[in-house]
Amino acid sequence: MKLVTIFVLISCIVFTLVAYLIPKKMKPYEIYVTSLFAALFGLFIDCILALKYKFYVLDEPGIQIPPLIGQVVLYSTTSAILLNFFPYGKSIKSKVIYILGFTLLTVAYEFVCYKVGFIKYHEWKIWYSALSYPFFIAFLIWHYQFFQRMVKKNSTF
């Protein structure tokens, strides 16, 4: 088994355990929907940036099963962790600090992925990720809040 595959497998196990063990503020159906959305959104972005424009490649060129599984698991578990700890009732300053802190953690993890060889940059630079992640994180938060409003509006309870 390749080192990259082992890295992805261990990452998936660790992220899944963290997502499972953290105290949940979200309802199970909210976790399901937002995790599914995050996985689809992440795969969509990766298809455009990695497959179409070839800015980077995950593991090897083309679609590989271990990285694909890793993407789905990592995007979905990360969104559950991100959204569970987000300071919804706090000040804008707290929210911005949280988003920037989570961006820093995400960029650090991406750097580890780069060093292990899971991500290979072509045209992409890691600072592009640092600039992009706050927008992706804010979009996930917006999606979660939009979904909550939809459920509340259409609730028959």
C-alpha positions as CSV (number, residue, x, y, z in Angstrom):
1,M,0.0,0.0,0.0
2,K,1.3,3.4,-0.9
3,L,2.3,6.0,1.7
4,V,-0.3,8.4,0.3
5,T,-3.1,5.8,0.6
6,I,-2.1,5.1,4.2
7,F,-2.1,8.8,4.9
8,V,-5.5,9.3,3.4
9,L,-6.9,6.3,5.4
10,I,-5.4,7.5,8.7
11,S,-6.7,11.0,8.0
12,C,-10.2,9.6,7.3
13,I,-10.2,7.6,10.5
14,V,-9.0,10.5,12.6
15,F,-11.4,13.1,11.1
16,T,-14.3,10.6,11.4
17,L,-13.5,9.9,15.1
18,V,-13.3,13.6,15.9
19,A,-16.6,14.3,14.1
20,Y,-18.2,11.4,15.9
21,L,-16.9,12.2,19.4
22,I,-17.4,16.0,19.5
23,P,-20.4,17.3,21.3
24,K,-23.2,17.8,18.8
25,K,-25.1,21.1,18.5
26,M,-26.5,20.1,15.2
27,K,-29.4,17.7,14.6
28,P,-28.6,14.5,12.8
29,Y,-30.4,15.5,9.6
30,E,-28.5,18.8,9.6
31,I,-25.2,17.0,9.9
32,Y,-26.3,14.7,7.0
33,V,-27.4,17.5,4.7
34,T,-24.5,19.8,5.3
35,S,-22.0,17.0,5.1
36,L,-23.4,15.8,1.8
37,F,-23.4,19.4,0.5
38,A,-19.8,19.9,1.6
39,A,-18.7,16.7,-0.1
40,L,-20.5,17.6,-3.3
41,F,-19.3,21.2,-3.2
42,G,-15.7,20.1,-2.5
43,L,-15.8,17.5,-5.3
44,F,-17.2,20.1,-7.7
45,I,-14.4,22.6,-6.9
46,D,-11.8,19.9,-7.2
47,C,-13.2,18.7,-10.6
48,I,-12.9,22.2,-11.9
49,L,-9.5,23.1,-10.5
50,A,-7.8,19.7,-10.6
51,L,-9.4,17.9,-13.5
52,K,-10.4,20.7,-15.9
53,Y,-7.6,23.3,-15.3
54,K,-5.0,20.9,-13.9
55,F,-3.9,23.4,-11.2
56,Y,-3.1,20.5,-8.9
57,V,-3.6,16.8,-8.8
58,L,-4.6,14.5,-5.9
59,D,-2.4,11.5,-5.6
60,E,-2.2,10.6,-9.4
61,P,-3.7,12.2,-12.5
62,G,-7.3,11.2,-13.1
63,I,-9.8,9.8,-10.7
64,Q,-8.4,7.4,-8.1
65,I,-10.5,5.6,-5.6
66,P,-8.5,6.2,-2.3
67,P,-8.3,10.0,-2.9
68,L,-12.0,10.1,-3.9
69,I,-13.0,8.3,-0.7
70,G,-10.7,10.6,1.2
71,Q,-12.3,13.7,-0.4
72,V,-15.8,12.6,0.5
73,V,-14.9,11.6,4.1
74,L,-12.7,14.6,4.8
75,Y,-15.0,17.2,3.3
76,S,-18.1,15.8,5.1
77,T,-16.4,15.3,8.5
78,T,-14.7,18.7,8.3
79,S,-18.0,20.5,7.7
80,A,-19.6,18.7,10.7
81,I,-16.7,19.8,12.9
82,L,-16.6,23.4,11.5
83,L,-20.4,23.9,11.8
84,N,-20.6,22.4,15.3
85,F,-18.1,24.7,16.8
86,F,-19.0,27.9,14.9
87,P,-19.9,30.8,17.3
88,Y,-23.3,31.5,15.9
89,G,-24.6,33.8,18.7
90,K,-21.3,35.7,19.1
91,S,-20.0,39.0,17.6
92,I,-18.9,39.4,14.0
93,K,-15.3,39.7,15.3
94,S,-15.6,36.2,17.0
95,K,-17.0,34.8,13.7
96,V,-14.2,36.3,11.6
97,I,-11.5,35.0,14.1
98,Y,-13.1,31.5,14.0
99,I,-13.1,31.5,10.1
100,L,-9.5,32.7,10.0
101,G,-8.5,30.2,12.6
102,F,-10.2,27.3,10.8
103,T,-8.6,28.6,7.6
104,L,-5.2,28.4,9.2
105,L,-5.8,24.8,10.4
106,T,-7.1,23.8,6.9
107,V,-4.0,25.3,5.2
108,A,-1.8,23.6,7.7
109,Y,-3.5,20.2,6.9
110,E,-3.1,21.0,3.1
111,F,0.6,21.7,3.7
112,V,0.9,18.3,5.3
113,C,-0.9,16.7,2.4
114,Y,1.5,18.4,0.1
115,K,4.5,17.2,2.0
116,V,3.2,13.6,2.0
117,G,2.5,13.8,-1.7
118,F,-1.3,13.6,-1.6
119,I,-1.5,17.0,-3.3
120,K,0.8,17.9,-6.1
121,Y,0.7,21.5,-7.3
122,H,1.1,22.5,-10.9
123,E,-0.2,26.1,-11.3
124,W,-1.7,26.3,-7.8
125,K,0.1,27.9,-4.8
126,I,-0.8,27.2,-1.2
127,W,-1.5,30.9,-0.6
128,Y,-4.4,30.6,-3.2
129,S,-5.9,28.1,-0.8
130,A,-5.4,30.5,2.1
131,L,-7.3,33.1,0.2
132,S,-10.0,30.7,-0.9
133,Y,-10.8,28.9,2.3
134,P,-12.5,31.8,4.1
135,F,-15.0,32.1,1.3
136,F,-15.6,28.4,1.2
137,I,-16.1,28.2,4.9
138,A,-18.4,31.2,4.9
139,F,-20.4,29.6,2.1
140,L,-20.8,26.4,4.1
141,I,-22.0,28.4,7.1
142,W,-24.4,30.3,4.9
143,H,-25.7,27.0,3.4
144,Y,-26.3,25.6,6.9
145,Q,-28.2,28.7,8.0
146,F,-30.2,28.7,4.8
147,F,-31.1,25.0,5.4
148,Q,-32.1,25.8,9.0
149,R,-34.4,28.6,7.7
150,M,-35.9,26.3,5.1
151,V,-36.6,23.6,7.6
152,K,-38.1,26.1,10.1
153,K,-40.3,27.7,7.4
154,N,-41.6,24.3,6.1
155,S,-41.9,22.6,9.5
156,T,-45.2,20.9,10.2
157,F,-44.4,20.3,13.9
